[in-house]
Amino acid sequence: MTTVTTLTSKGQVTIPAYLREELQLTARQKISFSSVPGGILLKKAASFFDLGGSVKTAKKFDIRTMDKTAKKLVSSRYAKSY
Protein backbone atom coordinates (compact mmCIF):
# COMPACT_ATOMS: atom_id res chain seq x y z
CA MET A 1 0.00 0.00 0.00
CA THR A 2 1.33 3.46 -0.87
CA THR A 3 0.38 6.55 1.09
CA VAL A 4 1.27 10.16 0.29
CA THR A 5 2.03 12.59 3.11
CA THR A 6 3.32 16.18 3.20
CA LEU A 7 6.71 17.36 4.42
CA THR A 8 6.29 20.32 6.80
CA SER A 9 8.49 23.40 6.86
CA LYS A 10 10.20 21.85 9.91
CA GLY A 11 11.08 18.72 7.91
CA GLN A 12 8.48 16.53 9.63
CA VAL A 13 6.14 13.95 8.14
CA THR A 14 3.34 11.90 9.63
CA ILE A 15 3.89 8.16 9.47
CA PRO A 16 0.55 6.55 8.60
CA ALA A 17 -1.10 4.61 11.43
CA TYR A 18 -1.00 1.26 9.61
CA LEU A 19 2.78 1.58 9.23
CA ARG A 20 3.26 2.62 12.87
CA GLU A 21 1.26 -0.44 13.92
CA GLU A 22 3.12 -2.75 11.53
CA LEU A 23 6.50 -1.54 12.81
CA GLN A 24 5.23 -1.32 16.41
CA LEU A 25 6.33 2.32 16.63
CA THR A 26 5.39 4.35 19.67
CA ALA A 27 5.68 8.03 20.55
CA ARG A 28 9.24 9.26 21.15
CA GLN A 29 10.75 6.05 19.76
CA LYS A 30 13.96 6.28 17.75
CA ILE A 31 13.70 5.63 14.00
CA SER A 32 16.56 5.19 11.56
CA PHE A 33 16.54 6.57 8.03
CA SER A 34 18.78 5.30 5.24
CA SER A 35 19.17 6.62 1.73
CA VAL A 36 18.55 3.91 -0.86
CA PRO A 37 18.38 4.16 -4.66
CA GLY A 38 15.08 5.84 -5.46
CA GLY A 39 14.03 6.66 -1.91
CA ILE A 40 14.42 6.41 1.83
CA LEU A 41 14.36 3.31 4.02
CA LEU A 42 12.72 3.82 7.42
CA LYS A 43 13.29 1.28 10.21
CA LYS A 44 12.71 1.04 13.92
CA ALA A 45 16.10 1.83 15.45
CA ALA A 46 17.64 -0.93 17.52
CA SER A 47 17.85 -0.14 21.21
CA PHE A 48 20.45 -1.37 23.65
CA PHE A 49 17.97 -3.95 24.97
CA ASP A 50 17.35 -5.35 21.47
CA LEU A 51 21.00 -6.42 21.38
CA GLY A 52 20.65 -8.94 24.22
CA GLY A 53 22.14 -12.28 23.21
CA SER A 54 23.79 -10.88 20.09
CA VAL A 55 27.31 -11.30 21.45
CA LYS A 56 28.48 -14.87 21.80
CA THR A 57 31.01 -15.76 24.50
CA ALA A 58 32.72 -18.94 25.57
CA LYS A 59 31.45 -18.46 29.13
CA LYS A 60 27.85 -19.01 30.12
CA PHE A 61 26.14 -16.12 31.87
CA ASP A 62 25.43 -16.87 35.53
CA ILE A 63 23.56 -14.23 37.53
CA ARG A 64 24.71 -15.65 40.87
CA THR A 65 28.37 -15.38 39.87
CA MET A 66 27.78 -11.86 38.61
CA ASP A 67 26.13 -10.88 41.91
CA LYS A 68 29.00 -12.36 43.97
CA THR A 69 31.58 -10.56 41.85
CA ALA A 70 29.71 -7.26 42.11
CA LYS A 71 29.40 -7.59 45.91
CA LYS A 72 33.14 -8.31 46.22
CA LEU A 73 33.98 -5.31 44.07
CA VAL A 74 31.69 -2.96 45.99
CA SER A 75 32.83 -4.19 49.40
CA SER A 76 36.54 -3.96 48.48
CA ARG A 77 36.10 -0.53 46.96
CA TYR A 78 34.26 0.91 49.95
CA ALA A 79 35.91 -1.09 52.75
CA LYS A 80 37.38 1.08 55.46
CA SER A 81 41.05 0.53 56.15
CA TYR A 82 42.06 1.10 59.78
C-alpha positions in Angstrom: 0.0 0.0 0.0 1.3 3.5 -0.9 0.4 6.6 1.1 1.3 10.2 0.3 2.0 12.6 3.1 3.3 16.2 3.2 6.7 17.4 4.4 6.3 20.3 6.8 8.5 23.4 6.9 10.2 21.8 9.9 11.1 18.7 7.9 8.5 16.5 9.6 6.1 14.0 8.1 3.3 11.9 9.6 3.9 8.2 9.5 0.5 6.5 8.6 -1.1 4.6 11.4 -1.0 1.3 9.6 2.8 1.6 9.2 3.3 2.6 12.9 1.3 -0.4 13.9 3.1 -2.8 11.5 6.5 -1.5 12.8 5.2 -1.3 16.4 6.3 2.3 16.6 5.4 4.4 19.7 5.7 8.0 20.5 9.2 9.3 21.2 10.8 6.1 19.8 14.0 6.3 17.7 13.7 5.6 14.0 16.6 5.2 11.6 16.5 6.6 8.0 18.8 5.3 5.2 19.2 6.6 1.7 18.6 3.9 -0.9 18.4 4.2 -4.7 15.1 5.8 -5.5 14.0 6.7 -1.9 14.4 6.4 1.8 14.4 3.3 4.0 12.7 3.8 7.4 13.3 1.3 10.2 12.7 1.0 13.9 16.1 1.8 15.5 17.6 -0.9 17.5 17.9 -0.1 21.2 20.4 -1.4 23.6 18.0 -3.9 25.0 17.4 -5.4 21.5 21.0 -6.4 21.4 20.7 -8.9 24.2 22.1 -12.3 23.2 23.8 -10.9 20.1 27.3 -11.3 21.5 28.5 -14.9 21.8 31.0 -15.8 24.5 32.7 -18.9 25.6 31.4 -18.5 29.1 27.9 -19.0 30.1 26.1 -16.1 31.9 25.4 -16.9 35.5 23.6 -14.2 37.5 24.7 -15.6 40.9 28.4 -15.4 39.9 27.8 -11.9 38.6 26.1 -10.9 41.9 29.0 -12.4 44.0 31.6 -10.6 41.9 29.7 -7.3 42.1 29.4 -7.6 45.9 33.1 -8.3 46.2 34.0 -5.3 44.1 31.7 -3.0 46.0 32.8 -4.2 49.4 36.5 -4.0 48.5 36.1 -0.5 47.0 34.3 0.9 49.9 35.9 -1.1 52.7 37.4 1.1 55.5 41.0 0.5 56.1 42.1 1.1 59.8 
